[in-house]
Amino acid sequence: MVQKITTHTLKILGCTIFFIPTIATTVYSQKDYPFTPPKTVYTNAFYNSNKSVFNQSIVKYIELSQPIYLTGSKINTNPVYINNRLKKYDNSYLFTLNYYVQQYITTYTEYPSKIAYSTNLLNHYSTIINDAINSHKLPKSFQFIPLVCSGFNPLSVNQRGGYGYWHLNYAPAVKYGLTINEWVDERKDFKKSTLAATSYLEYLYALYHDWELTLAAYSCGITTVNKALKRTESQTFWEIYPYLPESTRDFVPALTAMAYCYYEARNDNYLLEKVELNRDTILIERKLHFFSLKQVLLIDTSILALLNPSINQQIFPKGFNAIFPGNSKSKFLTLKDNIYYYQDSVLLKPKTKTPSVVIPKEGEPFTYKVKSGDVLGLIAERFNVRVSQIQEWNNLNGTRINIGQELTIYGKSTPPTNKNKPEENNPLSSTTKQTQTVSNDDFYIYTVKSGDNLWLIAKDFPDTSAEDIMELNDIDENLQIGQVLKIKKK
């Protein structure tokens, strides 16, 4: 069979230009398929596959002494050979070979080292994928969906708002049990997103009873596919292909091409052994910053991000099952109090830097013994000094003090009083509180004043803790004068 090689310029998402050889043969030619060659995100995922989480986990997490370089032999791109091979791969899915599938096969096989990376990416995730596919009775070739969509990059996004490994849109992701909020996006959690995606694919097949239309609806949307079927009075994917969005319609030919490359590449001797990462799972009891773990446990924050891709910020939310590098759990449990102390007293409330701390001119140093209920803000108001001064005089890095602790204070040894207006000297007196607090049926509305802190405020509201106030108002320990707080009535 005579093959004529021509060259086309392919622009991927307006960024990089590749020169992709295309093949015209006596089996079919481009004139039989007069539509634009693929210009979609699916080639980008392939080109970026060696920058994926899998590669990072091998090179960085396991810390091999040198990067891994993979090479693979050239894969046969003869259409007759391809057509014969496709018939043998998956009895549950009927592969179609045409110009667009050939385009993707040619694109993929131009880079045999990336085929090798792709093969090993899938090998790494295959157990989770195949369990979900078998559970939902999907074709085994659907294992290539996350490879085609994202190249196993949890941060990948398509032009329809699909996100994560499987390019799930918000609505089906939430429908099938994924959590998406400011802290977590479980579309970036491989196991959870795989279960949601395969459940969604099972639902789509029940609508169309056709695997290619199922994939089209997954990538283009149910409404788009239904409109195209109605408009053309058609029943198959390839009949409606020209009427689907260019940005997503090539999902089907890209999947077929990737399946061919994978099955052919498995005969080459460049499969890596599947990597099992050593890790610990720890339940986070309250919000925890990655940086606190870095400072106390010496854990690289990039490793935490790698092991917990579903986290949107470098903060573990309350109740999250966090993944830590192996052998970290016992150390975390031993030093947990130190970690939170660092976070609360240093990271979230850094020491105020001032040129110098002024000692009152008439002040004499005396020792104050901390009593139950004391906090630095209250002590500072009592002796008419600043919190920063008490910290400086006593070499305190934060605001935490203990009952019985002795503090050196420069000033009068007894708190100032005003016999005529005793209430004005008490920051928590009923008179002052009336000006600071407004009540409704469900909440007290409290306005922060000078010298206030969360623990001091909480003392004046029955059965309320500083943690309750922080959680209800979504704040940390830092307060500003004039800040308005909601405090739930008990």
C-alpha positions in Angstrom: 0.0 0.0 0.0 1.4 3.4 -1.0 1.4 6.1 1.7 1.6 9.8 0.9 3.1 11.8 3.8 1.9 15.4 4.1 2.5 17.9 6.9 0.0 20.0 8.8 0.5 22.7 11.5 -1.4 21.9 14.7 -1.9 24.7 17.2 -2.8 23.4 20.7 -4.9 25.9 22.7 -3.2 28.8 21.0 0.1 28.1 22.7 2.5 25.6 21.1 2.8 24.8 17.4 3.6 21.2 16.4 4.1 19.9 13.0 2.1 16.7 12.7 2.6 14.3 9.8 -0.7 12.9 8.5 -1.2 9.9 6.3 -3.4 9.6 3.2 -3.8 6.1 1.9 -5.9 4.1 -0.5 -8.1 3.1 2.5 -9.3 6.7 3.1 -8.1 10.2 2.6 -8.7 13.6 4.2 -11.2 14.6 1.5 -13.5 11.9 2.9 -13.5 13.7 6.2 -13.6 17.4 5.3 -13.5 18.7 8.9 -10.7 20.4 10.7 -8.0 18.2 12.1 -7.9 18.0 16.0 -7.1 21.2 17.9 -7.9 20.1 21.4 -6.7 19.7 25.0 -6.2 16.0 24.5 -2.9 16.3 22.8 -1.7 18.7 25.5 -2.4 16.1 28.2 -0.2 13.7 26.3 2.7 16.1 25.7 2.7 17.0 29.4 2.4 13.5 30.8 6.0 13.3 31.9 5.4 16.3 34.2 2.6 14.5 36.0 2.2 13.5 39.7 3.5 10.0 38.9 6.8 11.4 37.6 7.2 13.7 40.6 6.5 10.8 43.0 9.2 8.7 41.4 11.9 11.3 40.9 11.2 13.5 43.9 9.4 11.5 46.6 11.4 8.4 46.3 14.4 10.6 45.6 16.2 8.5 43.0 19.7 9.7 42.3 19.0 10.7 38.7 15.9 11.3 36.5 14.3 8.4 34.6 14.7 8.5 30.9 12.4 6.2 28.9 12.7 5.2 25.3 10.4 3.1 23.2 10.5 1.6 19.7 8.5 3.0 16.8 4.9 1.9 16.8 3.4 0.8 13.4 1.1 3.4 11.9 0.0 1.5 8.8 -3.8 1.8 8.7 -4.4 -1.8 7.6 -2.3 -3.1 10.5 -4.0 -0.7 12.9 -7.4 -1.8 11.8 -6.6 -5.5 12.3 -5.1 -4.9 15.7 -8.0 -2.7 17.0 -10.4 -5.6 16.5 -8.5 -7.7 19.0 -8.2 -5.4 22.0 -11.6 -5.1 23.6 -14.6 -7.2 22.8 -16.9 -4.8 24.7 -16.0 -1.7 22.8 -16.1 -1.4 19.0 -13.1 0.7 17.8 -13.5 2.8 14.7 -10.5 3.7 12.5 -10.8 6.8 10.3 -8.8 9.9 9.4 -9.2 11.5 12.9 -8.2 8.4 14.8 -5.2 8.1 12.4 -4.3 11.7 13.2 -4.0 11.0 16.9 -2.1 7.8 16.4 0.4 9.6 14.2 0.6 12.4 16.8 1.2 10.1 19.7 3.7 7.7 18.0 5.9 10.6 17.0 7.1 10.6 20.6 7.8 7.0 21.7 9.3 8.2 25.0 6.0 9.8 25.9 4.2 6.6 25.0 6.5 4.9 27.5 5.6 7.5 30.2 1.9 7.1 29.4 2.1 3.4 29.7 3.7 3.6 33.1 1.3 6.2 34.3 -1.5 3.9 33.6 0.3 1.0 35.2 0.6 3.1 38.4 -3.1 3.8 38.6 -4.5 0.6 37.0 -5.7 -1.2 40.1 -8.0 1.6 41.2 -9.3 2.2 37.6 -9.9 -1.4 36.8 -11.8 -2.1 40.0 -14.1 0.8 39.3 -14.6 -0.1 35.7 -15.4 -3.7 36.5 -17.8 -2.6 39.3 -19.8 -0.5 36.8 -19.5 -3.0 33.9 -17.7 -0.5 31.6 -15.4 -1.5 28.7 -11.8 -2.1 29.8 -10.7 0.6 27.3 -12.3 3.2 29.4 -9.2 2.9 31.6 -7.6 5.4 29.1 -10.0 8.2 29.9 -7.9 9.9 32.6 -4.8 9.5 30.5 -6.5 11.2 27.5 -8.2 13.8 29.6 -5.5 15.0 31.9 -2.3 12.9 31.5 -3.0 12.1 35.2 -2.4 15.7 36.1 -4.8 16.5 39.0 -4.7 20.2 38.1 -5.8 19.7 34.5 -8.9 21.6 33.2 -10.7 21.6 29.9 -12.7 24.3 28.0 -16.0 23.2 29.5 -14.9 23.5 33.1 -14.1 19.9 33.6 -11.4 19.6 36.2 -9.0 17.0 37.8 -7.9 13.6 36.6 -11.2 12.8 34.8 -12.2 16.3 33.7 -15.5 16.1 35.7 -17.7 19.1 35.6 -19.1 20.5 38.9 -22.7 19.1 38.6 -21.9 15.4 38.0 -19.0 15.6 40.4 -21.3 16.7 43.2 -24.1 14.4 42.1 -21.9 11.4 42.5 -20.6 12.3 46.0 -17.5 14.6 45.5 -16.9 17.5 47.9 -16.0 20.8 46.2 -15.5 23.9 48.3 -12.8 26.5 49.1 -10.7 24.0 51.0 -11.1 20.8 49.0 -11.8 19.7 45.4 -12.1 15.9 45.4 -12.0 15.9 41.6 -8.2 16.0 42.3 -8.5 12.9 44.5 -7.8 10.0 42.2 -9.7 7.3 44.0 -12.8 9.3 44.7 -12.9 11.0 41.3 -12.5 7.6 39.6 -15.6 6.2 41.5 -17.6 9.3 40.6 -16.6 9.3 36.9 -17.3 5.6 36.4 -20.7 6.0 38.1 -21.5 8.9 35.7 -20.4 6.8 32.7 -22.7 4.0 33.8 -25.5 6.5 34.0 -24.8 7.9 30.5 -24.7 4.4 28.9 -28.1 3.7 30.4 -29.3 6.8 28.4 -27.7 6.0 25.0 -26.9 2.3 24.9 -23.9 3.2 22.8 -20.4 3.5 24.1 -19.2 6.2 21.6 -22.3 8.3 22.3 -21.6 7.8 26.0 -18.1 9.1 25.7 -19.4 12.0 23.6 -21.9 13.0 26.2 -19.2 12.7 28.9 -16.9 15.1 27.1 -19.4 17.4 25.3 -22.4 17.3 27.6 -25.8 15.5 27.4 -27.7 18.5 26.1 -25.1 19.1 23.3 -25.3 15.4 22.1 -29.1 15.3 22.3 -29.4 18.5 20.2 -27.0 17.1 17.6 -28.8 13.8 17.4 -32.2 15.5 17.0 -30.8 18.1 14.5 -29.3 15.4 12.2 -31.9 12.7 12.9 -28.9 10.4 13.5 -28.1 7.6 15.8 -24.3 7.3 15.9 -21.4 9.4 17.1 -19.7 9.7 13.7 -22.8 11.1 12.1 -23.0 13.9 14.6 -19.3 14.5 14.9 -19.2 17.6 12.7 -21.9 19.2 14.8 -20.2 18.8 18.2 -17.9 21.4 19.7 -14.3 21.3 18.3 -12.8 21.6 21.7 -14.3 18.3 23.0 -15.5 16.2 20.1 -12.0 14.6 19.5 -12.2 12.8 22.9 -13.5 9.6 21.1 -10.8 9.4 18.4 -8.1 10.3 21.0 -9.2 7.5 23.2 -9.1 5.0 20.4 -5.6 6.2 19.4 -4.3 6.0 23.0 -5.7 2.4 23.3 -3.9 1.4 20.2 -0.6 2.9 21.3 -0.9 1.4 24.8 -1.6 -2.1 23.6 1.1 -2.0 21.0 3.7 -0.5 23.4 3.1 -3.3 26.0 5.2 -5.5 23.8 8.2 -3.2 24.2 10.7 -3.6 27.0 10.3 -0.3 28.9 7.7 -1.0 31.5 8.7 0.2 35.0 7.7 -1.7 38.0 4.6 -0.3 39.7 5.6 2.2 42.4 3.9 1.9 45.9 4.5 5.1 47.8 5.2 4.8 51.6 2.6 6.9 53.4 0.6 7.5 56.6 -3.0 8.6 57.0 -3.7 11.1 59.8 -7.0 12.6 60.8 -6.6 16.4 61.2 -8.6 17.5 64.2 -8.5 21.2 63.4 -7.2 23.5 60.7 -3.5 23.0 60.1 -1.1 24.9 57.9 1.5 23.1 55.8 4.1 25.6 56.9 3.7 24.6 60.6 4.5 21.0 59.6 7.5 22.1 57.7 8.9 24.1 60.6 8.3 21.5 63.3 8.4 18.1 61.5 10.7 19.2 58.7 8.3 17.9 56.0 8.6 19.5 52.6 5.4 21.3 51.8 5.7 20.2 48.1 5.6 16.6 49.3 2.4 17.3 51.3 0.9 19.0 48.2 1.9 16.0 46.1 0.3 13.5 48.5 -2.8 15.6 49.0 -3.7 17.0 45.6 -7.4 17.6 46.5 -6.3 20.4 48.9 -7.0 23.8 47.3 -4.8 25.8 49.7 -1.7 24.7 51.7 -4.0 24.2 54.7 -5.6 21.0 55.9 -9.2 21.7 56.9 -10.7 20.3 60.1 -11.7 16.6 59.8 -9.6 15.9 56.7 -7.8 12.6 56.4 -4.4 13.8 55.4 -1.7 11.7 53.7 1.8 12.1 55.2 5.1 10.6 54.0 5.7 7.2 55.6 6.8 6.9 59.2 5.5 10.4 60.0 2.5 9.5 62.1 4.2 8.7 65.4 6.3 11.8 65.1 3.2 13.9 64.4 1.3 12.5 67.3 4.3 13.1 69.7 4.8 16.7 68.5 1.2 17.6 67.8 0.9 20.2 70.6 4.2 21.8 69.5 2.9 22.0 65.9 -0.3 23.8 66.9 1.6 26.0 69.4 3.9 27.1 66.6 0.9 27.7 64.4 -1.1 29.6 66.9 1.6 31.6 68.6 4.1 32.2 65.8 2.7 31.6 62.4 -0.7 33.2 62.8 0.3 35.7 65.5 3.8 36.8 64.7 5.7 38.9 67.2 5.1 42.6 66.6 8.3 44.3 65.6 8.9 47.7 67.1 12.0 49.8 67.2 12.1 49.6 71.0 9.7 48.8 73.8 9.3 51.8 76.1 9.5 51.2 79.9 7.3 53.7 81.8 9.4 56.5 83.3 7.9 56.0 86.7 7.6 52.3 86.4 9.3 49.9 88.8 9.7 46.3 87.9 7.5 43.9 89.9 6.5 40.2 89.5 3.0 39.3 88.6 1.8 35.6 89.1 -0.6 34.5 86.4 -4.0 33.4 87.8 -6.8 31.3 86.2 -8.6 33.2 83.5 -5.7 35.6 82.9 -4.6 36.5 79.3 -2.0 39.0 78.2 -4.6 41.5 76.9 -6.4 41.6 80.3 -3.1 41.9 82.2 -1.9 44.7 79.9 -5.1 46.7 80.4 -4.9 46.1 84.2 -1.5 47.7 84.5 -1.9 50.2 81.7 0.9 48.8 79.5 0.9 47.1 76.0 0.9 43.4 75.3 4.0 43.9 73.2 5.8 45.3 76.2 4.9 42.4 78.4 6.2 40.1 75.6 9.4 42.0 75.4 10.0 42.2 79.1 9.5 38.4 79.5 11.0 37.2 76.2 7.6 35.7 75.1 7.3 34.7 71.4 3.5 34.4 71.5 0.5 35.1 73.7 0.3 31.8 75.6 0.8 32.0 79.3 0.3 29.4 82.0 -1.3 29.5 85.5 1.4 30.2 88.1 3.8 31.7 85.5 5.6 34.7 86.8 5.8 37.8 84.6 8.0 40.9 85.0 6.0 44.1 84.6 7.2 47.7 84.7 4.5 49.9 86.3 2.4 50.1 89.4 2.1 46.9 91.3 -1.7 47.4 91.7 -4.1 48.1 88.9 -5.3 51.7 88.5 -8.7 52.4 90.0 -11.3 55.2 89.8 -13.5 55.3 92.9 -16.0 57.6 91.2 -16.3 55.5 88.0 -15.3 51.9 88.9 -17.0 50.4 85.9 -14.9 52.4 83.3 -11.7 50.6 84.4 -13.2 47.1 83.8 -13.2 46.3 80.1 -15.7 43.6 80.7 -18.2 45.5 82.9 -21.9 45.3 82.1 -21.9 49.0 81.1 -19.1 48.5 78.5 -20.6 45.2 77.3 -23.9 46.9 76.5 -22.2 49.2 74.2 -20.3 46.4 72.5 -23.0 43.7 72.3 -26.3 43.5 70.3 -28.6 40.5 70.6 -31.1 38.8 68.3 -32.9 35.5 68.5 -30.0 33.3 67.4 -26.7 35.3 67.9 -25.0 37.9 70.0 -23.3 40.5 67.8 -20.1 41.7 69.5 -17.9 44.5 68.4 -14.2 44.1 69.3 -12.6 46.8 71.5 -9.1 47.6 72.6 -7.5 44.8 74.7 -9.9 42.1 73.5 -8.9 38.7 72.5 -11.0 35.6 71.7 -10.5 33.9 75.1 -11.4 37.0 77.0 -14.6 37.5 74.9 -15.6 33.8 75.2 -15.5 34.0 79.1 -18.5 36.4 79.0 -20.7 34.1 77.0 -22.0 30.9 78.6 -20.7 27.6 77.2 -18.8 29.4 74.4 -15.2 28.8 73.6 -12.7 30.7 71.5 -12.7 27.8 69.1 -16.5 28.2 68.7 -16.1 31.9 67.8 -13.3 31.2 65.3 -15.3 28.5 63.6 -18.6 30.4 63.4 -16.8 33.5 62.0 -14.2 31.7 59.9 -11.3 33.6 61.5 -8.1 32.9 63.3 -6.9 34.3 66.6 -6.0 37.8 65.2 -8.7 40.5 65.9 -9.0 44.1 64.8 -10.6 46.8 66.9 -14.1 47.4 65.6 -14.4 43.9 64.1 -17.9 42.5 64.3 -18.3 38.9 65.6 -21.3 36.6 65.7 -21.6 34.5 68.9 -24.2 31.8 68.9 -26.7 31.7 71.8 -26.6 28.4 73.7 
